[in-house]
Structures are given as C-alpha cells and as structure tokens.
Amino acid sequence: MKTCPNCNAEIEDSFEICWNCNYSLTENKIIDFIDEQAVNKKDINCLRCDVKLLYSGNYHFHEGTRYGLLGNLFELFVNKESFDIYVCPKCGKVEFYVP
C-alpha cells in the first residue's frame, strides 16, 4: 500500500491515481476528470417553482411490447427516441428535451 502525498489516503500499489482526491502519482498533480454528462447538461428552471431542475440522464424509449430477435418483425420499423430528462426536486415535475 502507498500513501497519497496530497491527502494521506492509502492507495493500492497497482493504482496511479488517488481514489480520494484524484492526485496522480506519476504526474504529481491533481487531475480534473470531465464528466461527459455534465457537459451536455443545461441550466433549466422549473416553470412552476423556479427551482433548478436536476439532470436525470438520457433515456431511450421504444414503441411496442417486444424488442429484438424474439419480437415481432414489424416492430423493427417502429419509432425509437432518446430524451434528456430533467426533474424538479421540489414539485416532481418531469421535462423531456431532445439531446
């Protein structure tokens, strides 16, 4: 076990980055990781409460009951969509946006 020089957390010997503070032992600095979901997030307020909506993720929707090899052959031609979903933490309102 190694010790992180930045936060003194114990790190396994096979790790090169501290799990606690993202300090890189090879580069001797703290590394900032870019969250791709955070890049695509928008600052949207709820129309009812005027509270910032929370990004819930990108969800994929499919029309029909069965999907895939065991599904109906005609379901290959149905509509498939994906939406970014935002939720109000105060009133529970859900809003869908095209990514």
N, CA, C and O atoms as a GROMACS GRO file, in nm:
protein
  396
    1MET      N    1   0.083  -0.118   0.000
    1MET     CA    2   0.000   0.000   0.000
    1MET      C    3   0.088   0.125   0.000
    1MET      O    4   0.190   0.133   0.068
    2LYS      N    5   0.043   0.224  -0.081
    2LYS     CA    6   0.111   0.353  -0.086
    2LYS      C    7   0.028   0.456  -0.011
    2LYS      O    8  -0.089   0.432   0.020
    3THR      N    9   0.088   0.568   0.017
    3THR     CA   10   0.018   0.678   0.082
    3THR      C   11   0.019   0.798  -0.013
    3THR      O   12   0.122   0.834  -0.069
    4CYS      N   13  -0.098   0.860  -0.028
    4CYS     CA   14  -0.110   0.977  -0.115
    4CYS      C   15  -0.039   1.095  -0.048
    4CYS      O   16  -0.064   1.124   0.069
    5PRO      N   17   0.049   1.164  -0.121
    5PRO     CA   18   0.116   1.280  -0.062
    5PRO      C   19   0.025   1.401  -0.046
    5PRO      O   20   0.059   1.494   0.028
    6ASN      N   21  -0.089   1.402  -0.112
    6ASN     CA   22  -0.180   1.515  -0.104
    6ASN      C   23  -0.276   1.504   0.014
    6ASN      O   24  -0.292   1.599   0.091
    7CYS      N   25  -0.341   1.386   0.030
    7CYS     CA   26  -0.443   1.373   0.135
    7CYS      C   27  -0.413   1.262   0.236
    7CYS      O   28  -0.493   1.239   0.327
    8ASN      N   29  -0.300   1.194   0.222
    8ASN     CA   30  -0.257   1.088   0.313
    8ASN      C   31  -0.350   0.967   0.314
    8ASN      O   32  -0.354   0.894   0.413
    9ALA      N   33  -0.424   0.945   0.209
    9ALA     CA   34  -0.509   0.826   0.199
    9ALA      C   35  -0.424   0.708   0.152
    9ALA      O   36  -0.326   0.726   0.080
   10GLU      N   37  -0.464   0.588   0.192
   10GLU     CA   38  -0.394   0.468   0.150
   10GLU      C   39  -0.440   0.430   0.009
   10GLU      O   40  -0.559   0.426  -0.019
   11ILE      N   41  -0.342   0.402  -0.078
   11ILE     CA   42  -0.369   0.366  -0.217
   11ILE      C   43  -0.306   0.230  -0.243
   11ILE      O   44  -0.195   0.202  -0.197
   12GLU      N   45  -0.377   0.146  -0.317
   12GLU     CA   46  -0.320   0.017  -0.354
   12GLU      C   47  -0.201   0.037  -0.447
   12GLU      O   48  -0.194   0.136  -0.519
   13ASP      N   49  -0.109  -0.057  -0.444
   13ASP     CA   50   0.014  -0.044  -0.523
   13ASP      C   51  -0.012  -0.039  -0.673
   13ASP      O   52   0.067   0.021  -0.746
   14SER      N   53  -0.119  -0.100  -0.721
   14SER     CA   54  -0.146  -0.103  -0.863
   14SER      C   55  -0.211   0.026  -0.915
   14SER      O   56  -0.220   0.046  -1.036
   15PHE      N   57  -0.256   0.114  -0.824
   15PHE     CA   58  -0.321   0.239  -0.865
   15PHE      C   59  -0.219   0.350  -0.884
   15PHE      O   60  -0.121   0.359  -0.810
   16GLU      N   61  -0.243   0.435  -0.985
   16GLU     CA   62  -0.156   0.550  -1.008
   16GLU      C   63  -0.223   0.681  -0.971
   16GLU      O   64  -0.159   0.786  -0.970
   17ILE      N   65  -0.355   0.675  -0.940
   17ILE     CA   66  -0.432   0.794  -0.903
   17ILE      C   67  -0.499   0.768  -0.769
   17ILE      O   68  -0.553   0.659  -0.747
   18CYS      N   69  -0.497   0.865  -0.681
   18CYS     CA   70  -0.560   0.853  -0.550
   18CYS      C   71  -0.712   0.849  -0.567
   18CYS      O   72  -0.770   0.931  -0.639
   19TRP      N   73  -0.776   0.755  -0.501
   19TRP     CA   74  -0.921   0.740  -0.510
   19TRP      C   75  -0.993   0.852  -0.437
   19TRP      O   76  -1.109   0.880  -0.466
   20ASN      N   77  -0.927   0.917  -0.344
   20ASN     CA   78  -0.991   1.017  -0.259
   20ASN      C   79  -0.985   1.158  -0.318
   20ASN      O   80  -1.084   1.232  -0.312
   21CYS      N   81  -0.871   1.196  -0.375
   21CYS     CA   82  -0.855   1.335  -0.419
   21CYS      C   83  -0.812   1.349  -0.565
   21CYS      O   84  -0.786   1.460  -0.610
   22ASN      N   85  -0.803   1.238  -0.640
   22ASN     CA   86  -0.763   1.237  -0.781
   22ASN      C   87  -0.620   1.288  -0.803
   22ASN      O   88  -0.590   1.345  -0.908
   23TYR      N   89  -0.533   1.269  -0.705
   23TYR     CA   90  -0.393   1.308  -0.719
   23TYR      C   91  -0.320   1.201  -0.799
   23TYR      O   92  -0.324   1.084  -0.763
   24SER      N   93  -0.253   1.242  -0.908
   24SER     CA   94  -0.178   1.148  -0.991
   24SER      C   95  -0.037   1.135  -0.935
   24SER      O   96   0.035   1.233  -0.921
   25LEU      N   97   0.000   1.012  -0.904
   25LEU     CA   98   0.134   0.988  -0.850
   25LEU      C   99   0.240   0.998  -0.959
   25LEU      O  100   0.356   1.026  -0.930
   26THR      N  101   0.203   0.975  -1.084
   26THR     CA  102   0.300   0.983  -1.193
   26THR      C  103   0.322   1.127  -1.239
   26THR      O  104   0.434   1.164  -1.277
   27GLU      N  105   0.216   1.210  -1.237
   27GLU     CA  106   0.227   1.348  -1.283
   27GLU      C  107   0.244   1.448  -1.168
   27GLU      O  108   0.273   1.565  -1.193
   28ASN      N  109   0.228   1.402  -1.044
   28ASN     CA  110   0.245   1.485  -0.924
   28ASN      C  111   0.154   1.607  -0.924
   28ASN      O  112   0.196   1.717  -0.889
   29LYS      N  113   0.027   1.585  -0.962
   29LYS     CA  114  -0.073   1.693  -0.958
   29LYS      C  115  -0.212   1.632  -0.950
   29LYS      O  116  -0.230   1.513  -0.978
   30ILE      N  117  -0.309   1.714  -0.912
   30ILE     CA  118  -0.448   1.670  -0.905
   30ILE      C  119  -0.507   1.678  -1.045
   30ILE      O  120  -0.494   1.779  -1.114
   31ILE      N  121  -0.572   1.571  -1.087
   31ILE     CA  122  -0.630   1.562  -1.221
   31ILE      C  123  -0.779   1.588  -1.213
   31ILE      O  124  -0.848   1.529  -1.130
   32ASP      N  125  -0.828   1.675  -1.300
   32ASP     CA  126  -0.972   1.701  -1.312
   32ASP      C  127  -1.027   1.615  -1.424
   32ASP      O  128  -0.983   1.625  -1.538
   33PHE      N  129  -1.125   1.530  -1.391
   33PHE     CA  130  -1.189   1.448  -1.491
   33PHE      C  131  -1.312   1.520  -1.541
   33PHE      O  132  -1.387   1.578  -1.463
   34ILE      N  133  -1.334   1.516  -1.673
   34ILE     CA  134  -1.450   1.581  -1.734
   34ILE      C  135  -1.563   1.481  -1.741
   34ILE      O  136  -1.550   1.374  -1.801
   35ASP      N  137  -1.675   1.515  -1.680
   35ASP     CA  138  -1.794   1.432  -1.685
   35ASP      C  139  -1.870   1.467  -1.812
   35ASP      O  140  -1.919   1.579  -1.826
   36GLU      N  141  -1.880   1.371  -1.907
   36GLU     CA  142  -1.944   1.400  -2.034
   36GLU      C  143  -2.092   1.432  -2.017
   36GLU      O  144  -2.147   1.511  -2.094
   37GLN      N  145  -2.156   1.373  -1.917
   37GLN     CA  146  -2.296   1.406  -1.893
   37GLN      C  147  -2.309   1.549  -1.842
   37GLN      O  148  -2.407   1.617  -1.872
   38ALA      N  149  -2.212   1.594  -1.764
   38ALA     CA  150  -2.218   1.731  -1.712
   38ALA      C  151  -2.197   1.833  -1.823
   38ALA      O  152  -2.248   1.944  -1.814
   39VAL      N  153  -2.124   1.796  -1.927
   39VAL     CA  154  -2.102   1.888  -2.038
   39VAL      C  155  -2.232   1.913  -2.111
   39VAL      O  156  -2.258   2.025  -2.154
   40ASN      N  157  -2.315   1.809  -2.126
   40ASN     CA  158  -2.439   1.820  -2.201
   40ASN      C  159  -2.555   1.876  -2.118
   40ASN      O  160  -2.662   1.903  -2.173
   41LYS      N  161  -2.536   1.892  -1.989
   41LYS     CA  162  -2.643   1.940  -1.904
   41LYS      C  163  -2.673   2.087  -1.930
   41LYS      O  164  -2.584   2.165  -1.964
   42LYS      N  165  -2.800   2.123  -1.912
   42LYS     CA  166  -2.843   2.261  -1.930
   42LYS      C  167  -2.888   2.315  -1.795
   42LYS      O  168  -2.932   2.240  -1.708
   43ASP      N  169  -2.878   2.445  -1.777
   43ASP     CA  170  -2.933   2.509  -1.658
   43ASP      C  171  -3.075   2.551  -1.689
   43ASP      O  172  -3.100   2.652  -1.755
   44ILE      N  173  -3.170   2.472  -1.639
   44ILE     CA  174  -3.312   2.495  -1.666
   44ILE      C  175  -3.384   2.507  -1.532
   44ILE      O  176  -3.360   2.428  -1.441
   45ASN      N  177  -3.471   2.605  -1.522
   45ASN     CA  178  -3.552   2.622  -1.402
   45ASN      C  179  -3.691   2.566  -1.424
   45ASN      O  180  -3.743   2.568  -1.536
   46CYS      N  181  -3.752   2.517  -1.316
   46CYS     CA  182  -3.889   2.466  -1.320
   46CYS      C  183  -3.984   2.583  -1.346
   46CYS      O  184  -3.971   2.690  -1.287
   47LEU      N  185  -4.080   2.560  -1.435
   47LEU     CA  186  -4.176   2.666  -1.466
   47LEU      C  187  -4.272   2.691  -1.350
   47LEU      O  188  -4.327   2.801  -1.339
   48ARG      N  189  -4.295   2.592  -1.265
   48ARG     CA  190  -4.386   2.608  -1.151
   48ARG      C  191  -4.318   2.669  -1.030
   48ARG      O  192  -4.369   2.763  -0.970
   49CYS      N  193  -4.201   2.614  -0.994
   49CYS     CA  194  -4.135   2.650  -0.868
   49CYS      C  195  -4.020   2.748  -0.883
   49CYS      O  196  -3.977   2.808  -0.785
   50ASP      N  197  -3.968   2.765  -1.004
   50ASP     CA  198  -3.850   2.844  -1.031
   50ASP      C  199  -3.728   2.792  -0.954
   50ASP      O  200  -3.647   2.869  -0.903
   51VAL      N  201  -3.717   2.657  -0.947
   51VAL     CA  202  -3.605   2.588  -0.885
   51VAL      C  203  -3.527   2.519  -0.997
   51VAL      O  204  -3.587   2.474  -1.095
   52LYS      N  205  -3.395   2.510  -0.984
   52LYS     CA  206  -3.314   2.448  -1.087
   52LYS      C  207  -3.350   2.300  -1.099
   52LYS      O  208  -3.354   2.228  -1.000
   53LEU      N  209  -3.377   2.255  -1.223
   53LEU     CA  210  -3.410   2.115  -1.249
   53LEU      C  211  -3.284   2.030  -1.241
   53LEU      O  212  -3.176   2.074  -1.279
   54LEU      N  213  -3.298   1.907  -1.191
   54LEU     CA  214  -3.188   1.813  -1.180
   54LEU      C  215  -3.184   1.725  -1.304
   54LEU      O  216  -3.287   1.674  -1.348
   55TYR      N  217  -3.066   1.707  -1.360
   55TYR     CA  218  -3.048   1.622  -1.477
   55TYR      C  219  -3.056   1.477  -1.433
   55TYR      O  220  -2.980   1.434  -1.347
   56SER      N  221  -3.148   1.400  -1.492
   56SER     CA  222  -3.168   1.261  -1.454
   56SER      C  223  -3.098   1.165  -1.548
   56SER      O  224  -3.075   1.049  -1.511
   57GLY      N  225  -3.063   1.208  -1.667
   57GLY     CA  226  -2.991   1.122  -1.760
   57GLY      C  227  -3.058   1.120  -1.895
   57GLY      O  228  -3.160   1.186  -1.918
   58ASN      N  229  -3.000   1.042  -1.986
   58ASN     CA  230  -3.054   1.025  -2.120
   58ASN      C  231  -3.122   0.888  -2.125
   58ASN      O  232  -3.059   0.786  -2.098
   59TYR      N  233  -3.249   0.886  -2.159
   59TYR     CA  234  -3.327   0.763  -2.162
   59TYR      C  235  -3.371   0.733  -2.304
   59TYR      O  236  -3.402   0.823  -2.381
   60HIS      N  237  -3.374   0.604  -2.337
   60HIS     CA  238  -3.414   0.557  -2.470
   60HIS      C  239  -3.552   0.493  -2.459
   60HIS      O  240  -3.576   0.410  -2.372
   61PHE      N  241  -3.642   0.532  -2.548
   61PHE     CA  242  -3.778   0.482  -2.549
   61PHE      C  243  -3.806   0.409  -2.680
   61PHE      O  244  -3.752   0.444  -2.784
   62HIS      N  245  -3.891   0.306  -2.671
   62HIS     CA  246  -3.925   0.223  -2.786
   62HIS      C  247  -4.073   0.195  -2.784
   62HIS      O  248  -4.127   0.157  -2.680
   63GLU      N  249  -4.141   0.213  -2.898
   63GLU     CA  250  -4.282   0.181  -2.906
   63GLU      C  251  -4.299   0.031  -2.926
   63GLU      O  252  -4.220  -0.032  -2.996
   64GLY      N  253  -4.401  -0.026  -2.865
   64GLY     CA  254  -4.427  -0.168  -2.882
   64GLY      C  255  -4.399  -0.247  -2.756
   64GLY      O  256  -4.348  -0.193  -2.658
   65THR      N  257  -4.433  -0.375  -2.759
   65THR     CA  258  -4.419  -0.458  -2.640
   65THR      C  259  -4.293  -0.541  -2.642
   65THR      O  260  -4.231  -0.561  -2.538
   66ARG      N  261  -4.254  -0.592  -2.758
   66ARG     CA  262  -4.137  -0.678  -2.768
   66ARG      C  263  -4.031  -0.612  -2.854
   66ARG      O  264  -4.062  -0.533  -2.943
   67TYR      N  265  -3.906  -0.646  -2.825
   67TYR     CA  266  -3.796  -0.584  -2.896
   67TYR      C  267  -3.686  -0.687  -2.918
   67TYR      O  268  -3.659  -0.766  -2.827
   68GLY      N  269  -3.624  -0.690  -3.030
   68GLY     CA  270  -3.512  -0.779  -3.054
   68GLY      C  271  -3.549  -0.896  -3.142
   68GLY      O  272  -3.647  -0.889  -3.217
   69LEU      N  273  -3.473  -1.004  -3.134
   69LEU     CA  274  -3.494  -1.120  -3.220
   69LEU      C  275  -3.626  -1.190  -3.192
   69LEU      O  276  -3.689  -1.242  -3.284
   70LEU      N  277  -3.669  -1.191  -3.066
   70LEU     CA  278  -3.792  -1.259  -3.032
   70LEU      C  279  -3.915  -1.172  -3.054
   70LEU      O  280  -4.028  -1.220  -3.041
   71GLY      N  281  -3.896  -1.048  -3.086
   71GLY     CA  282  -4.007  -0.956  -3.108
   71GLY      C  283  -4.071  -0.975  -3.244
   71GLY      O  284  -4.025  -1.055  -3.326
   72ASN      N  285  -4.175  -0.902  -3.266
   72ASN     CA  286  -4.248  -0.905  -3.391
   72ASN      C  287  -4.162  -0.841  -3.502
   72ASN      O  288  -4.091  -0.744  -3.477
   73LEU      N  289  -4.169  -0.896  -3.622
   73LEU     CA  290  -4.091  -0.844  -3.734
   73LEU      C  291  -4.127  -0.699  -3.767
   73LEU      O  292  -4.041  -0.620  -3.806
   74PHE      N  293  -4.255  -0.663  -3.750
   74PHE     CA  294  -4.299  -0.528  -3.783
   74PHE      C  295  -4.251  -0.425  -3.680
   74PHE      O  296  -4.256  -0.305  -3.706
   75GLU      N  297  -4.207  -0.470  -3.565
   75GLU     CA  298  -4.158  -0.377  -3.464
   75GLU      C  299  -4.019  -0.323  -3.499
   75GLU      O  300  -3.969  -0.233  -3.431
   76LEU      N  301  -3.958  -0.376  -3.603
   76LEU     CA  302  -3.831  -0.320  -3.649
   76LEU      C  303  -3.848  -0.181  -3.706
   76LEU      O  304  -3.754  -0.102  -3.711
   77PHE      N  305  -3.970  -0.151  -3.750
   77PHE     CA  306  -3.998  -0.023  -3.815
   77PHE      C  307  -4.066   0.078  -3.724
   77PHE      O  308  -4.109   0.184  -3.771
   78VAL      N  309  -4.077   0.049  -3.595
   78VAL     CA  310  -4.142   0.142  -3.503
   78VAL      C  311  -4.045   0.252  -3.463
   78VAL      O  312  -3.925   0.244  -3.488
   79ASN      N  313  -4.099   0.355  -3.401
   79ASN     CA  314  -4.022   0.472  -3.363
   79ASN      C  315  -3.940   0.445  -3.238
   79ASN      O  316  -3.990   0.390  -3.141
   80LYS      N  317  -3.813   0.485  -3.240
   80LYS     CA  318  -3.724   0.475  -3.125
   80LYS      C  319  -3.669   0.615  -3.100
   80LYS      O  320  -3.615   0.676  -3.192
   81GLU      N  321  -3.681   0.664  -2.980
   81GLU     CA  322  -3.637   0.800  -2.946
   81GLU      C  323  -3.551   0.798  -2.821
   81GLU      O  324  -3.560   0.705  -2.740
   82SER      N  325  -3.468   0.900  -2.804
   82SER     CA  326  -3.396   0.919  -2.679
   82SER      C  327  -3.415   1.064  -2.636
   82SER      O  328  -3.417   1.156  -2.718
   83PHE      N  329  -3.429   1.083  -2.504
   83PHE     CA  330  -3.453   1.216  -2.448
   83PHE      C  331  -3.366   1.238  -2.325
   83PHE      O  332  -3.336   1.144  -2.251
   84ASP      N  333  -3.324   1.364  -2.305
   84ASP     CA  334  -3.264   1.405  -2.179
   84ASP      C  335  -3.379   1.438  -2.085
   84ASP      O  336  -3.470   1.512  -2.121
   85ILE      N  337  -3.374   1.383  -1.964
   85ILE     CA  338  -3.483   1.403  -1.869
   85ILE      C  339  -3.433   1.488  -1.752
   85ILE      O  340  -3.328   1.461  -1.694
   86TYR      N  341  -3.513   1.590  -1.719
   86TYR     CA  342  -3.485   1.678  -1.606
   86TYR      C  343  -3.601   1.670  -1.509
   86TYR      O  344  -3.717   1.664  -1.550
   87VAL      N  345  -3.570   1.668  -1.378
   87VAL     CA  346  -3.672   1.652  -1.274
   87VAL      C  347  -3.661   1.767  -1.175
   87VAL      O  348  -3.551   1.807  -1.136
   88CYS      N  349  -3.778   1.821  -1.134
   88CYS     CA  350  -3.782   1.925  -1.031
   88CYS      C  351  -3.775   1.858  -0.894
   88CYS      O  352  -3.858   1.772  -0.864
   89PRO      N  353  -3.677   1.895  -0.810
   89PRO     CA  354  -3.668   1.833  -0.678
   89PRO      C  355  -3.778   1.878  -0.582
   89PRO      O  356  -3.802   1.814  -0.480
   90LYS      N  357  -3.844   1.988  -0.614
   90LYS     CA  358  -3.946   2.041  -0.522
   90LYS      C  359  -4.085   1.986  -0.553
   90LYS      O  360  -4.152   1.935  -0.464
   91CYS      N  361  -4.130   1.998  -0.679
   91CYS     CA  362  -4.267   1.956  -0.711
   91CYS      C  363  -4.275   1.824  -0.786
   91CYS      O  364  -4.384   1.769  -0.802
   92GLY      N  365  -4.161   1.772  -0.834
   92GLY     CA  366  -4.161   1.644  -0.903
   92GLY      C  367  -4.193   1.650  -1.051
   92GLY      O  368  -4.208   1.545  -1.114
   93LYS      N  369  -4.204   1.769  -1.107
   93LYS     CA  370  -4.234   1.782  -1.249
   93LYS      C  371  -4.118   1.724  -1.331
   93LYS      O  372  -4.001   1.743  -1.296
   94VAL      N  373  -4.151   1.654  -1.439
   94VAL     CA  374  -4.052   1.594  -1.528
   94VAL      C  375  -4.061   1.662  -1.663
   94VAL      O  376  -4.170   1.682  -1.716
   95GLU      N  377  -3.945   1.697  -1.719
   95GLU     CA  378  -3.942   1.759  -1.852
   95GLU      C  379  -3.848   1.680  -1.942
   95GLU      O  380  -3.741   1.638  -1.900
   96PHE      N  381  -3.891   1.660  -2.067
   96PHE     CA  382  -3.815   1.588  -2.167
   96PHE      C  383  -3.756   1.686  -2.266
   96PHE      O  384  -3.824   1.779  -2.310
   97TYR      N  385  -3.630   1.666  -2.303
   97TYR     CA  386  -3.563   1.750  -2.402
   97TYR      C  387  -3.490   1.661  -2.501
   97TYR      O  388  -3.436   1.556  -2.464
   98VAL      N  389  -3.488   1.702  -2.625
   98VAL     CA  390  -3.414   1.629  -2.728
   98VAL      C  391  -3.266   1.655  -2.704
   98VAL      O  392  -3.225   1.770  -2.689
   99PRO      N  393  -3.184   1.549  -2.701
   99PRO     CA  394  -3.040   1.570  -2.675
   99PRO      C  395  -2.971   1.643  -2.788
   99PRO      O  396  -2.850   1.668  -2.781
   0.00000   0.00000   0.00000
